[in-house]
């Protein structure tokens, strides 16, 4: 369980991010995938991350410190946000520079909308992560928005699609910000990785 979550800093440059002395977990996904809602659900803080119906709301690398033990990082979404090509280029450079250069980044959670069949831009981003050695875990969001059968069908279809990228499919969680499905499982995973981070440094 998370006892304390607080906003720390926003950046456009990964070299100005906080001292990399805590394990870091990044959250990224297509615009409007429900990232802010998921972050608020995990931290049990409805106003920690700003939610918006307008795609592309997050435009910075946002760091939150959790229980003084680890960093949660809210990254700008990719996909259909209505922005100019120059801004999109800046976003790509910022995100990819962060993902490939941040030494304490343990896991990047890639959020996938469980209501949809596999989307090209999700798979393209995951392929880029694979090619650049970025460790990912998938989080399927909005599981409450349709039947469990439909959710599982979409999840399995996506996992099957990733097998063209990875020999072994990525670890994944199925979540709902509305009913807190998956919250304990995600936080348990983060806790285990965090313990490993500190034990390796002692």
Backbone bond lengths (Angstrom), bond angles and torsions (degrees), N, CA, C in turn:
res aa  C-N    CA-C-N  psi(-1)  N-CA   C-N-CA  omega(-1)  CA-C   N-CA-C  phi
1 X - - - 1.475 - - 1.531 111.01 -
2 X 1.306 116.22 142.42 1.460 121.40 177.40 1.523 109.04 -90.03
3 X 1.329 115.65 125.57 1.474 120.01 179.69 1.524 111.72 -93.06
4 X 1.328 115.68 -36.68 1.469 118.87 -176.47 1.526 110.52 -143.25
5 X 1.317 116.05 127.58 1.465 121.61 176.71 1.516 108.25 -133.13
6 X 1.317 116.46 126.25 1.463 118.38 -178.84 1.527 111.12 -140.37
7 X 1.320 115.06 146.41 1.460 121.27 177.77 1.523 108.98 -68.00
8 X 1.323 115.62 138.07 1.461 120.07 -177.79 1.527 111.74 -110.68
9 X 1.348 116.84 -59.04 1.466 119.16 -175.01 1.529 110.10 -163.92
10 X 1.343 115.98 154.21 1.461 122.51 172.44 1.520 109.06 -115.86
11 X 1.326 116.45 144.35 1.456 121.41 -178.74 1.525 111.38 -144.02
12 X 1.328 115.24 158.10 1.459 120.06 168.19 1.529 109.74 -110.56
13 X 1.328 116.46 -1.78 1.459 121.87 -174.57 1.529 108.66 -130.17
14 X 1.329 116.65 119.20 1.467 120.43 -176.96 1.526 112.48 -63.12
15 X 1.338 117.50 -23.19 1.464 119.32 -179.53 1.531 111.86 -72.83
16 X 1.317 116.43 -13.31 1.469 120.38 179.53 1.527 112.53 -102.40
17 X 1.335 116.12 6.58 1.461 120.43 178.85 1.529 109.97 -68.16
18 X 1.352 117.88 164.87 1.470 121.04 -177.84 1.530 112.57 -56.35
19 X 1.322 115.46 157.70 1.463 121.55 176.70 1.526 109.26 -50.46
20 X 1.339 117.39 129.00 1.470 120.26 -173.90 1.532 114.04 -79.13
21 X 1.329 115.62 54.18 1.465 120.30 -176.84 1.524 113.52 -102.26
22 X 1.330 116.52 5.26 1.458 121.91 176.07 1.531 108.58 -130.16
23 X 1.334 117.61 150.40 1.464 118.72 176.22 1.517 110.40 -64.41
24 X 1.316 115.14 145.40 1.457 120.36 -173.64 1.529 110.02 -124.46
25 X 1.337 114.90 139.24 1.460 121.80 179.91 1.526 107.87 -128.40
26 X 1.320 116.12 117.73 1.462 120.95 -176.92 1.526 110.34 -98.39
27 X 1.330 115.46 149.13 1.465 122.41 178.44 1.526 108.41 -123.67
28 X 1.327 115.37 125.03 1.452 120.04 -178.24 1.527 109.05 -146.21
29 X 1.316 115.96 154.66 1.461 119.62 177.89 1.517 109.88 -176.77
30 X 1.311 115.05 177.29 1.458 120.29 176.31 1.522 109.47 -60.21
31 X 1.320 116.10 150.45 1.459 120.48 176.55 1.531 109.85 -53.74
32 X 1.324 115.63 135.31 1.466 122.51 177.84 1.528 114.44 71.36
33 X 1.327 117.08 24.35 1.466 120.53 -179.97 1.531 111.74 -80.89
34 X 1.342 116.08 -9.94 1.464 119.97 -179.02 1.518 112.94 97.87
35 X 1.336 116.06 27.21 1.468 121.42 -176.02 1.524 112.47 -64.55
36 X 1.331 116.71 -49.64 1.466 119.74 -178.66 1.533 111.08 -62.58
37 X 1.322 116.22 -40.53 1.466 120.38 178.65 1.528 110.66 -62.43
38 X 1.335 116.25 -40.01 1.463 120.17 178.90 1.531 110.74 -65.61
39 X 1.335 117.31 -45.35 1.462 121.21 179.27 1.525 110.21 -59.56
40 X 1.325 116.35 -44.11 1.464 120.02 179.66 1.527 111.08 -65.58
41 X 1.320 117.34 -35.94 1.464 121.00 177.93 1.526 110.83 -67.43
42 X 1.323 117.24 -45.11 1.466 120.70 -178.82 1.518 111.86 -62.18
43 X 1.339 116.18 -38.46 1.457 120.86 -177.24 1.529 112.96 -90.55
44 X 1.336 115.70 -4.83 1.472 121.61 -177.80 1.519 111.01 57.25
45 X 1.350 114.80 39.39 1.461 121.20 -178.76 1.529 107.26 -136.55
46 X 1.320 116.53 105.11 1.463 121.21 -172.24 1.521 114.19 -66.31
47 X 1.317 117.69 -15.54 1.465 119.28 -176.21 1.527 113.52 -119.32
48 X 1.333 117.34 11.99 1.467 119.14 -177.53 1.528 110.74 -65.41
49 X 1.321 116.52 -54.08 1.472 121.06 176.71 1.522 108.08 -103.42
50 X 1.308 116.04 139.38 1.464 120.68 -178.23 1.526 110.38 -76.18
51 X 1.324 116.61 120.48 1.465 120.15 177.14 1.523 109.03 -93.58
52 X 1.323 114.59 150.26 1.460 119.05 -178.24 1.515 109.87 -154.82
53 X 1.320 116.30 144.98 1.452 120.63 174.41 1.517 111.00 -80.01
54 X 1.315 115.62 -8.30 1.476 120.10 -177.42 1.532 109.36 -95.17
55 X 1.331 117.78 117.17 1.461 120.71 179.18 1.524 111.66 -57.53
56 X 1.336 115.59 146.04 1.456 120.11 176.24 1.513 114.14 84.59
57 X 1.330 117.45 19.37 1.460 121.12 -178.60 1.532 111.42 -63.92
58 X 1.341 116.32 -45.51 1.463 120.52 179.21 1.520 109.18 -77.70
59 X 1.333 116.85 120.13 1.462 119.93 -178.56 1.522 112.65 -125.74
60 X 1.327 116.30 7.86 1.455 121.10 -177.24 1.529 110.24 -132.21
61 X 1.328 116.12 167.67 1.468 121.73 170.09 1.530 105.95 -85.35
62 X 1.318 116.87 107.85 1.469 121.51 -175.65 1.522 111.30 -103.71
63 X 1.326 116.22 119.75 1.464 121.72 179.70 1.530 111.30 -99.74
64 X 1.325 114.71 132.55 1.462 121.82 171.49 1.522 107.38 -121.09
65 X 1.323 116.87 141.45 1.469 119.45 177.03 1.527 107.66 -103.13
66 X 1.330 115.57 131.80 1.454 122.63 -174.22 1.531 109.79 -113.42
67 X 1.330 115.77 116.42 1.471 122.68 177.59 1.526 112.79 51.07
68 X 1.333 116.43 26.43 1.474 123.09 -177.86 1.529 112.13 57.18
69 X 1.345 116.63 18.46 1.466 121.08 -175.41 1.525 113.05 -112.75
70 X 1.335 116.75 -34.04 1.463 119.15 -176.85 1.520 110.73 -150.48
71 X 1.334 114.22 161.87 1.464 120.81 178.21 1.530 110.56 -103.77
72 X 1.310 114.63 134.45 1.459 121.98 170.03 1.521 106.27 -105.64
73 X 1.331 117.22 130.33 1.457 120.62 -175.33 1.528 110.10 -122.07
74 X 1.314 114.95 122.88 1.461 123.04 178.85 1.529 107.54 -96.83
75 X 1.333 115.87 113.17 1.464 120.78 -176.72 1.528 111.23 -102.46
76 X 1.323 117.50 154.35 1.468 120.49 176.93 1.524 111.26 -60.10
77 X 1.318 116.01 144.11 1.457 120.69 179.11 1.519 111.85 -74.58
78 X 1.305 114.59 163.93 1.467 120.00 174.45 1.527 106.97 -117.71
79 X 1.316 116.83 162.90 1.460 117.91 177.10 1.510 113.53 119.13
80 X 1.346 115.79 -127.64 1.457 118.92 -164.47 1.530 115.53 -96.63
81 X 1.324 118.36 17.97 1.467 119.35 177.14 1.530 109.93 -60.37
82 X 1.329 115.70 136.91 1.468 120.42 -176.10 1.526 110.08 -83.00
83 X 1.305 115.28 88.04 1.463 120.43 178.45 1.526 108.36 -133.72
84 X 1.319 114.89 161.97 1.464 119.45 -179.68 1.525 110.68 -70.46
85 X 1.330 115.99 161.52 1.459 120.17 -179.86 1.523 112.01 -62.67
86 X 1.332 116.26 -34.67 1.467 119.02 -178.98 1.526 110.80 -68.06
87 X 1.346 116.33 -40.42 1.468 119.73 178.01 1.524 109.68 -67.34
88 X 1.327 116.67 -42.08 1.463 120.38 178.67 1.525 110.33 -60.80
89 X 1.337 116.20 -39.30 1.453 120.05 177.73 1.512 111.67 -62.93
90 X 1.336 116.36 -40.60 1.468 121.19 177.23 1.523 110.49 -63.19
91 X 1.339 115.82 -42.78 1.464 120.04 178.78 1.522 110.81 -59.78
92 X 1.345 115.68 -48.17 1.464 120.06 -179.13 1.521 111.14 -58.32
93 X 1.312 115.85 -44.89 1.466 120.90 -179.75 1.530 110.49 -63.11
94 X 1.347 116.11 -43.27 1.462 121.12 -179.35 1.525 111.49 -64.58
95 X 1.338 116.45 -48.28 1.458 121.25 -177.34 1.528 110.86 -65.24
96 X 1.329 116.19 -47.92 1.459 119.75 -175.26 1.527 111.95 -70.62
97 X 1.336 116.66 -33.42 1.458 120.07 174.66 1.517 110.81 -63.80
98 X 1.322 115.88 -43.12 1.469 120.68 178.31 1.530 111.06 -63.44
99 X 1.326 117.38 -50.11 1.464 121.69 -174.24 1.525 112.68 -63.59
100 X 1.321 117.54 -33.15 1.465 120.31 -177.11 1.525 113.49 -93.18
101 X 1.326 118.05 -13.48 1.468 119.84 -172.64 1.531 114.64 -115.55
102 X 1.308 118.35 -15.78 1.469 121.66 -174.65 1.531 109.95 -78.43
103 X 1.331 116.37 106.94 1.469 120.82 -168.81 1.528 114.24 -68.07
104 X 1.327 118.01 -25.48 1.468 120.90 -177.67 1.526 112.36 -98.30
105 X 1.332 117.15 8.80 1.459 121.06 178.20 1.523 108.85 -73.61
106 X 1.323 116.50 109.06 1.457 121.43 -176.52 1.530 111.65 -84.24
107 X 1.322 115.96 -46.19 1.464 120.73 -175.51 1.525 109.48 -145.85
108 X 1.319 116.23 140.22 1.461 121.63 169.90 1.526 107.58 -107.18
109 X 1.314 115.66 115.81 1.460 120.67 176.10 1.531 108.11 -82.97
110 X 1.320 116.31 117.73 1.460 121.02 177.93 1.525 107.36 -99.06
111 X 1.328 115.97 117.76 1.456 121.25 -176.14 1.525 110.86 -88.11
112 X 1.311 115.36 133.28 1.464 122.76 -178.03 1.528 108.37 -125.50
113 X 1.319 117.66 132.77 1.466 122.24 178.19 1.530 108.80 -73.75
114 X 1.330 116.19 113.40 1.470 120.34 -174.78 1.526 113.02 -69.50
115 X 1.336 117.36 -9.97 1.469 120.21 -179.77 1.515 112.25 -80.39
116 X 1.331 116.55 -12.66 1.464 120.60 -171.59 1.521 112.54 -109.64
117 X 1.316 115.39 151.39 1.456 120.40 169.18 1.533 107.63 -70.86
118 X 1.335 118.79 163.95 1.466 120.81 -176.84 1.532 112.52 -49.39
119 X 1.336 114.93 129.40 1.462 121.34 -177.91 1.529 110.09 -103.87
120 X 1.321 114.75 140.47 1.467 121.21 -175.85 1.528 112.61 -57.84
121 X 1.351 117.20 -44.29 1.475 117.02 -175.17 1.525 112.45 -71.63
122 X 1.342 117.91 -27.51 1.470 119.99 173.17 1.526 109.92 -65.08
123 X 1.315 115.96 -47.59 1.471 120.08 -177.96 1.530 111.73 -67.01
124 X 1.333 116.76 -34.93 1.472 120.24 176.91 1.524 110.99 -65.01
125 X 1.350 115.99 -40.89 1.457 119.27 179.12 1.534 110.66 -66.30
126 X 1.318 116.69 -41.87 1.467 120.88 179.40 1.524 110.57 -64.40
127 X 1.333 116.89 -38.87 1.460 120.69 176.54 1.524 109.88 -61.64
128 X 1.339 116.82 -42.85 1.472 120.25 178.23 1.530 109.76 -60.47
129 X 1.327 117.65 -42.48 1.472 121.23 178.50 1.525 110.63 -60.59
130 X 1.327 116.23 -44.15 1.468 120.42 179.78 1.526 111.01 -61.59
131 X 1.317 115.72 -42.90 1.469 120.59 -177.59 1.530 111.93 -69.23
132 X 1.340 116.43 -24.00 1.471 120.22 -176.00 1.529 113.35 -109.58
133 X 1.318 116.19 12.69 1.469 120.51 174.00 1.515 114.30 69.19
134 X 1.326 117.40 27.82 1.468 121.47 178.55 1.533 108.45 -89.92
135 X 1.323 116.12 119.19 1.464 121.03 -178.80 1.522 110.27 -73.37
136 X 1.342 116.38 123.68 1.464 119.37 -178.43 1.526 112.07 -121.64
137 X 1.329 114.30 154.39 1.463 123.36 167.56 1.525 105.32 -132.74
138 X 1.315 117.44 136.55 1.462 121.05 -178.64 1.524 111.15 -88.47
139 X 1.324 115.93 139.52 1.462 121.39 171.82 1.530 107.48 -124.44
140 X 1.314 115.48 114.58 1.467 120.64 176.88 1.528 108.17 -86.55
141 X 1.316 116.43 124.24 1.468 122.06 -174.98 1.531 111.70 -102.41
142 X 1.335 114.45 168.63 1.471 123.19 171.85 1.530 113.10 60.56
143 X 1.340 115.92 37.29 1.461 120.44 -178.01 1.525 112.59 -66.91
144 X 1.329 116.52 -17.68 1.472 120.10 -179.39 1.527 112.48 -82.35
145 X 1.325 117.33 -7.07 1.465 120.68 -171.99 1.529 113.84 -83.31
146 X 1.337 117.39 -7.53 1.450 120.06 177.43 1.530 108.39 -152.24
147 X 1.316 117.67 -179.19 1.462 120.69 -177.47 1.526 110.33 -65.88
148 X 1.323 115.28 155.34 1.459 121.09 178.03 1.536 110.10 -60.10
149 X 1.327 116.46 -37.00 1.464 121.31 179.75 1.526 110.93 -61.98
150 X 1.332 116.61 -44.13 1.466 121.64 179.54 1.527 110.44 -66.25
151 X 1.335 116.43 -42.93 1.466 120.39 177.75 1.524 110.74 -57.25
152 X 1.325 116.15 -50.96 1.463 120.09 -177.17 1.523 111.91 -63.93
153 X 1.325 116.78 -36.34 1.471 120.12 178.05 1.525 110.45 -61.77
154 X 1.336 116.45 -44.25 1.467 120.39 179.48 1.525 111.75 -68.23
155 X 1.339 116.02 -39.20 1.468 120.28 178.09 1.526 109.95 -61.47
156 X 1.312 116.73 -48.79 1.466 120.21 -177.75 1.528 111.61 -64.74
157 X 1.343 116.18 -36.92 1.466 119.68 177.79 1.523 110.50 -64.15
158 X 1.324 116.48 -39.10 1.465 119.97 -179.90 1.528 110.47 -69.41
159 X 1.317 116.13 -45.91 1.463 119.88 179.74 1.533 109.99 -59.16
160 X 1.311 116.82 -40.45 1.464 120.64 178.06 1.533 110.35 -61.57
161 X 1.335 116.23 -40.94 1.467 120.51 179.15 1.530 111.60 -63.72
162 X 1.343 117.52 -33.83 1.471 119.79 -179.65 1.515 112.04 -71.26
163 X 1.314 117.17 -16.93 1.466 119.66 -178.65 1.523 112.24 -71.70
164 X 1.325 115.81 -10.09 1.464 119.40 172.22 1.533 110.00 -81.82
165 X 1.345 115.93 -14.25 1.466 121.70 -179.49 1.527 110.73 -101.93
166 X 1.327 115.77 -45.10 1.467 121.95 -176.91 1.525 110.50 -113.09
167 X 1.327 115.76 146.18 1.469 119.22 173.25 1.524 109.74 -65.91
168 X 1.321 114.99 -39.17 1.467 121.01 178.75 1.521 107.84 -118.46
169 X 1.318 117.35 127.89 1.466 121.46 -176.46 1.532 110.82 -59.58
170 X 1.337 118.19 146.07 1.461 121.22 179.85 1.528 111.78 -64.07
171 X 1.312 115.11 154.00 1.463 121.11 170.74 1.528 107.65 -62.20
172 X 1.339 117.11 146.63 1.463 118.46 179.17 1.530 111.65 -146.55
173 X 1.333 114.48 157.14 1.460 122.75 174.93 1.523 108.49 -128.90
174 X 1.317 116.23 147.44 1.467 121.82 175.50 1.523 107.35 -109.04
175 X 1.341 116.65 127.06 1.467 120.12 -171.90 1.524 113.09 -132.94
176 X 1.306 114.00 163.34 1.465 122.49 170.92 1.515 107.95 -145.19
177 X 1.329 116.58 122.45 1.462 120.67 177.91 1.525 110.84 -68.46
178 X 1.328 116.59 -26.09 1.466 121.10 -177.00 1.526 111.32 -70.88
179 X 1.321 117.36 -50.15 1.470 119.49 -175.77 1.531 113.40 -109.01
180 X 1.337 116.11 11.04 1.473 123.29 175.69 1.529 113.53 64.26
181 X 1.321 116.38 22.08 1.460 120.06 174.69 1.525 110.21 -60.75
182 X 1.318 116.17 134.20 1.460 121.50 176.87 1.513 115.01 85.72
183 X 1.321 117.66 -8.39 1.477 120.68 -175.32 1.531 111.63 -59.65
184 X 1.325 116.21 -51.49 1.466 120.02 -177.33 1.520 111.42 -62.44
185 X 1.319 116.45 -39.77 1.467 120.59 -178.07 1.528 111.49 -65.79
186 X 1.331 116.70 -44.17 1.466 120.15 179.36 1.525 110.89 -63.83
187 X 1.328 116.55 -45.42 1.464 120.09 -177.82 1.527 111.94 -69.10
188 X 1.318 116.43 -32.10 1.467 120.09 176.23 1.528 109.85 -65.44
189 X 1.324 116.15 -41.40 1.467 121.06 177.12 1.529 110.54 -62.86
190 X 1.340 116.74 -47.42 1.467 121.22 178.87 1.524 110.27 -59.16
191 X 1.326 116.35 -41.93 1.469 120.80 179.75 1.521 112.08 -61.35
192 X 1.322 116.64 -41.39 1.468 120.63 -179.30 1.526 110.92 -66.89
193 X 1.337 116.82 -43.14 1.469 120.88 178.89 1.531 110.30 -64.99
194 X 1.342 115.69 -39.30 1.471 120.60 178.71 1.522 110.88 -62.22
195 X 1.322 117.14 -43.59 1.474 120.80 178.54 1.527 110.52 -60.85
196 X 1.330 116.23 -42.32 1.469 120.02 178.70 1.523 111.28 -62.88
197 X 1.342 116.41 -39.82 1.460 121.57 -179.99 1.529 110.21 -57.03
198 X 1.344 116.18 -49.34 1.464 119.79 -176.98 1.530 112.44 -73.69
199 X 1.322 117.31 -35.04 1.474 119.32 -179.41 1.517 111.22 -67.13
200 X 1.337 116.17 -33.55 1.466 120.14 178.73 1.524 111.69 -71.20
201 X 1.331 117.40 -22.12 1.465 120.93 -177.59 1.526 112.23 -93.98
202 X 1.311 116.59 -8.62 1.483 119.94 -179.70 1.517 110.72 -90.32
